């Protein structure tokens, strides 16, 4: 099984333009994501899918394979689906499992990718999405945190930026899980996604995977207990910069990945 991580990144982020190259401890965010993903044991390769020259130039400088995609994609999933055949043509390797890695996850722990890919190897799953516990009421209420609700077999029921399940009429604890930007697709499932028409709930929530659910496909939710913080705003960047002050993984890549 050939498993490839596709990091989706673009400079024109709605909430934080230019964030892929924003420095964290002296290293552009996309550099952190790339090198940390490469440390995952289950990924055979890691590439960057982007529409921006600045990101492609940085990738070239650190020895990362960059694949140019169109600048019209609204969803990261569509971006990596476009990149997949280019990767196959360039390398001669057919991709069995493509792992979407959002470019705003600089605190990615390599073992998270291993946890995500493991059930794809063991079972006939089409799509798996990593989720982690939400640790505070503040995070639960934050619209930048995508909440995941699952059924008894750990398949996704819905994704929302609102605080769901609702706590308004329930006095006990409710399950609080957040969707992480780490999603594994079988090759056919990824290409199938691009053939599905965009859906109302996908657009309302601005969440790719609601398109999958609205078209009747299933998504396995895979738990991780690793804690990570995505960067959606400049405030997130400052928080992550402080959290990574003593990060042990940085020693393996910081010198060769600093901003040039």
N, C-alpha and C positions, 0 to 999 in steps of 0.2 A: 504494500500500500504506500503510495507516494503522497505525502501530506505537506502542503505548502501554506505558509502564513502570508496573507496579503494585507499589508498595512494600508488602509485608506486614509488619505490626507489631502486637504485643500486649504489654500490660504484664505479663501473668501468665506470663512465661517460666519454665520449670521450673528452668533452671540459673542465671538471673539476673533475678529479678522487677524490673520497672520500668526495664529497660535502654533502651528507646527514648528516654526523656527524660533519661537519664544524661548529664551535661555532659562534653564533650570540647573543651578549649580555650575553654570558655564557651558552647559551642553544643550543644544536645541532639543526641544521636546521630542521631535521625530527620531533623533539619535538615540535617546533613552529607549524609546519603544522598539526600535529596530534591534539594538544589541541585546536587550533583555529577551525579546522573542527568540533570538538566535540561540539562547541558552536552553531553550526547551528541548528535551530529549526526543520528543515525538515529532518534531518538525524537521522535514528533510531540507527545507529551504525557506527563506523569508525574503519577500520583495515588497517594494513600495509602489502603490498605484496612486497616481496624482495627475492633475492637469496643469501643474505650475512649474515653470522653469526654475524658480528659485529652489524648490524642493528637489527637483531632479539634479540640479547642480550640487546641492549638499550631499545627496545620496552618492553621486559619483566621487565626491571627495572622501567619503568614508568607506568606499568599496561596497556599497549596497546597490543591488539591481533596482533601477527605477523604470517603471512602465508608464508611458504617457497615455492618459485617458482623456475623453472629451470633458469640456468644462460645463456641460449641461446637466450632469447627474445631480439629482436632488438627494439620492440615497446612496450610502456607502456600499450597500449590497450590489446595486447596479454598477458601481465603479469597479469593484473587484471582478464582477462577472465579465465586464469588458476586457479586463487585464488578463483573465485566465487563458484564452487562446493565444494571446501574444506570448505569454510565458511558455506555453507548450511548444510553440513554433521556435522560440529562441533557444530553448534548452533541450528539446527532443524528449522531454518527460511528460507523460500524460498524468494529469492531476487526478487522484482518486478522492481526496478530501481537501477542500479549500477552507482555510480558517480566516474569517474576517477578524482583523485586529484593528480597532479604532485607533487612529493616530493621536488621540488625546488621553492615552492610558500610560503615562510615564512611570507609574509605580507598579506596572505589571510585574508579577512574580512568575518566572518561567514554569513553575509547577502548576500554575493555573491552566496553562495551555495543555500540559500533560493530562490534567484532570478532565479537561474538555474532550480531548481526543480519545481517551481510553474507552468510553462507551461506544464511540463510533467504530472502534476496532472490534469490540466484543459483540455488538448487536447490529441489527439491520436498520439503524436509524438514518433518517434522511437529513435532519437538522438538529443540532444541539446548541443550546445557549447557556452560557455560564451565568449563575446568579449567586449573590452573596447576601448575608443578613444585613438589614438596615439597623444601625446602632443607636439612633436617637430619633426623637420626635421631630426635631428640626430637619434632619435629613429626610424623614418620611414626608414632610410637608413641602420640601424643596421641589419645585417644578423641573429643575434640571436633573433630578434623580428619576429615572424611569422605573416604576414599580411593576413587579411581575406577580401574577396570581396563577396558581397551578391547581391541577386536579389531583385526585388521589394516586394516580400513577405517575405523577411528576411531569405531566405534559402541560404546556401553557394554555391558560384560558383567555388571558388578556394582558396587555401591557398599557400602562397609563402614566402620565406625568402627574396625575392627581394622587392623593393619598388613598389608595385602595389596598385591602378591604377597608371600608369605612369604620371608624371607631365611634361615630356620633351616637349610635344607639346600642352600644355593646360595652359593658363595663370591664370585661376581662381583656387580656392581651390578644391581639390579632397577629397573624403571621405577616411579617414585614420583610419583603425581599426586593432587592433591586436587580434590574437587568444590567449586566456588564456588557461592554462593547467587544465581546469575544464570542463569536458564533461560528460553528463548524457546519459545513455543507458537503454532502456528497456532490460529486461533479454534476450529475443530472439535476439534483435539487436546486443547485445554484443557477444553472442555465434555465431551468423551469421558472424560477422566480422572475426572470427578466421578461418572460412571456405572459405573466399575470398582469392584468390591468391594475393600476393604482386604485386604492379603495378609500372610501370615506373615513373610516376609523384610522387608517394609516396616516391620512393627511391631517385629521383633527388632532391626533396625538403626536404627529411627527415622529413616528416609530416604524421603522422598516418592517418589523416582524408582524405587525398587525395585518399587513397585506397577505402574508402567508396564512394567518388564522382565518381571515375573512374568505379566503378561497378554499377553506376546508382542509388545509394541510396541517400536519402536526409538528410541534417543536418540543423536543425533550429538554427539560430544564435540569441542569447539572449544578449541584451545589459546590461551592468552595468556601472555606473558612478564612482564606487569605483576605486581608483588608487592603483595599486600594482606593485611590481618589482620582477620579477623572478631572480634566481641566476644561471647564466650560466658560469661565470668566477670568479676568485678571486677578480677582480675589482668590480663586482656586489656585492660580499659578503661584501666588505668594505663599499660600498654605502648603502646597506641595514642595516648594523650594525649601521651606523650613523642615518639613517632614523628612526630606531626603538628605539632610545635612550629614548624617552618619550612615548612609545607605551602604551596605557591604558589597552590593553588586557593582557599584559604580567604579570600583578600583579596576575592574576587568576591561573597562572600555572608555573611561572618561578622557584620558589623554589624547586618544586618537579620534575622539568624536566632538571635541570642542568646536565652538563656532569659528569659522575661518573668515 
